[in-house]
Amino acid sequence: MPAPQSPITLTPEQVEELNKKLSHMRHEINNHLSLVIAAAELIRFKPELREKMSATLSEQPKRISNEMTAFSVEFEKILGIMRD
């Protein structure tokens, strides 16, 4: 991923927007990780829920990846980083 070849300047609004998007991403990832922990605990204490909770567990990595990708796209766009 080529970075800009010259210094860039961000406006206070752009910094604020990036910070909001970063905060949103952290919040969403923490939510997904909380679901992983809850599902693991339920499986541990109620093995009969294993099949149902397995679905919840298996969905979370993709959701976390999607959150990270969405933030990365915005971050790269604002900083002028081009994807190959």
C-alpha positions in Angstrom: 0.0 0.0 0.0 1.8 3.1 -1.1 1.7 6.0 1.4 1.5 9.6 0.3 4.9 10.9 -0.8 4.5 14.3 0.8 3.2 15.4 4.2 -0.5 15.6 4.7 -2.6 17.9 6.9 -5.8 16.8 8.5 -8.4 19.3 9.5 -9.8 19.2 13.1 -13.0 17.9 11.5 -11.2 15.0 9.8 -9.4 14.1 13.1 -12.7 14.2 14.9 -14.3 12.0 12.2 -11.5 9.5 12.4 -11.7 9.5 16.1 -15.5 8.8 16.0 -15.0 6.0 13.5 -12.2 4.5 15.7 -14.4 4.7 18.7 -17.3 3.0 16.9 -15.0 0.2 15.7 -13.6 -0.4 19.2 -17.2 -0.5 20.6 -18.4 -2.9 18.0 -15.4 -5.2 18.3 -15.8 -5.2 22.1 -19.5 -6.2 21.6 -18.5 -9.1 19.3 -15.9 -10.3 21.8 -18.4 -10.1 24.6 -20.6 -12.4 22.6 -17.7 -14.8 22.2 -17.1 -14.8 26.0 -20.8 -15.2 26.8 -21.2 -18.1 24.3 -18.1 -19.8 25.7 -19.4 -19.5 29.3 -22.8 -20.8 28.3 -21.2 -23.8 26.6 -19.1 -24.4 29.7 -22.0 -24.3 32.1 -24.8 -25.6 29.9 -23.3 -28.1 27.4 -26.7 -28.6 25.9 -26.5 -25.2 24.3 -23.2 -26.0 22.5 -24.8 -26.3 19.0 -26.7 -23.0 19.3 -23.8 -21.1 20.8 -21.4 -22.6 18.2 -23.2 -20.5 15.6 -22.7 -17.4 17.6 -19.1 -18.1 18.1 -18.4 -18.8 14.5 -20.1 -15.6 13.3 -18.0 -13.2 15.4 -14.6 -13.4 13.6 -16.2 -12.3 10.3 -18.1 -9.5 12.1 -14.9 -8.3 13.7 -13.1 -8.4 10.4 -15.8 -6.4 8.7 -15.6 -3.7 11.4 -11.8 -3.5 11.0 -12.1 -3.4 7.2 -14.7 -0.6 7.3 -12.5 1.5 9.5 -9.4 0.8 7.5 -11.1 1.9 4.2 -12.1 5.2 5.8 -8.7 5.7 7.4 -6.8 5.0 4.2 -9.2 7.3 2.2 -8.6 10.3 4.6 -4.9 9.7 4.6 -4.6 9.2 0.9 -3.3 5.7 1.1 -3.9 3.8 -2.1 -4.6 0.0 -2.0 -2.9 -2.1 -4.6 
